[in-house]
Amino acid sequence: MHKLLRPGGNGEYVPPPPTAVQREAARRVARLAEVVERRNGIDRRAFLRSSMGAAATLFTLAACAKEEGRASGGGSSTTGTFELPPESTTDPEAGGEVLAPFDGEVVVDVQTHFLDPDPGFGAGFPQSACGDDECFTIDHWVDLVLGASDTSLAVLSAVPIVSDDSPLSIEKMEQARRLAEAICGDGRVLLQGEAFPQVGAIDDALALMEVRAGEHDLVAWKTYTHVAGGYSFLDEVGTAFLAKVEELAAGGTGPSVVAVHKGFGADPADLGPAAAAHPDLRFIAYHSGFESGNIEGPFDEAGGGVDRFIVSLRDAGIGPGANVYAELGSTWISVLGNPDAAGHTLGKLLVAVGPENILWGTDSIWYGSPQDQIEAFRSFEISEEAQDRFGYPALTPEVKRAILGGNAARIHGIDLEAIAAPCRFTTEEREAAREEAYERLGGLGETRLGPVTAAATAATFAREHPWFG
């Protein structure tokens, strides 16, 4: 099964099983792989890893979704679909061309993570069979995000791990940045600073923010309002936190961007009012309010998922092009298996925040290389019928270029021309660059820094992941 059709999560939700449409698409793609093997001599695994395999999967998924619509009496039209020519499914050259980057496209992924090392984390993740005991290390992050995809720049985003030995600490982010730049060139990695004002004394948390802003070049603060007891942007803790962000930004020592997990367990109700009360700050809503298990459809005033996010913004007077950005990490990969839901998700966000305020993120490396997500997005279109019926804008190449990188460049001050070429290197070049980087970084990757026994790993997992309990 192509991994576009394989269920998987990011550790924050239980992914639903494949739908009947996805299962049928998987069966058809498997049969097609046999045909391609006989015709072109490409084995099944190589086919599924290729752009041709991705094209075949997306083409088949779109066809199966349309067939289901006809069978259910809803007609063959879906809100969204993947537009690919039939020849792209069996011709390697056509498959590569149809999913190739747009002219002027630069991919900036604003939500990526690693855990270095934490061998107990994510045993059930789809990429957990990575050939060794540590699936989510800095090395794998560089390989999968920058080496195995068209991503030109990645933002490292904090996760809700409150620990003195966090596997995604700001110090390890700095190490990852230096390693990635040794391999791929300067300016390839940006860092967010973790902020947990709800943990411990608020004055201590705010003082730590000031220290981190002074010691590191940060592009945003990353916070989780729903873990470790939780807080709201509108309560005493949240008000103090946002005031500190404003203070540091005004003094030129900290970013004015707040990236906050909203969705997958975090209610976005406080986001709109906070954005209205702090017009000088910019808020990135990670996941855009999406919830696993909520099937996205036309906007519903009383709906869940993305609709809650839209209601929060609308009621606070936050419209398109304002200071709230919708981010697609884990959201896009969750909906792309249902083209109708995917069309509604993107369409509603385009209306609510505008095409200039949607940011590309993949939540990698939880899903392996983000290349399949990139290729799926390039080929996705919102139908003309849905545009007329729901008022959704078209997903033109210009809009896709903006979402994939242009919008992030504007909010983070990125020179896209300087990073236009993705990181590309041979195995030999990669190994040589790593050896050089390891020397500079004091042997990073050669020493196990976390727990080494099963019991210690289990205890560390329970202690460092408060959203589980």
Secondary structure, DSSP 8 states (H G I E B T S, - for coil): --TTSS----SSS------HHHHHHHHHHHHHHHHHHHHH---HHHHHHSHHHHHHHHHHHHHHHHHHHHHTTS-S--SEEE---GGGGT-HHHHHHHTS--TT--EEEEEE---TT-TTTTTTSTT--SSSS-SSSHHHHIIIIIISSSEEEEEE---S---TT-TT-HHHHHHHHHHHHHHH-TT-EEEEEE--TTSS-HHHHHHHHHHHHHHS-EEEEEE-TTSTT---TTSHHHHHHHHHHHHHHHTTSS-SEEEEE-BTTB-GGGHHHHHHH-TTSEEEEEGGG--TT----S--TT--THHHHHHHHHHTT--TTSSEEEE-TTHHHHHTTSHHHHHHHHHHHHHHH-GGGEE----BTTTS-THHHHHHHHHEEE-HHHHHHH------HHHHHIIIIIHHHHHHT--GGGG-S-----HHHHHHHHHHHHHHTTSTTSS--S--SHHHHHHHHHHH-GGG-
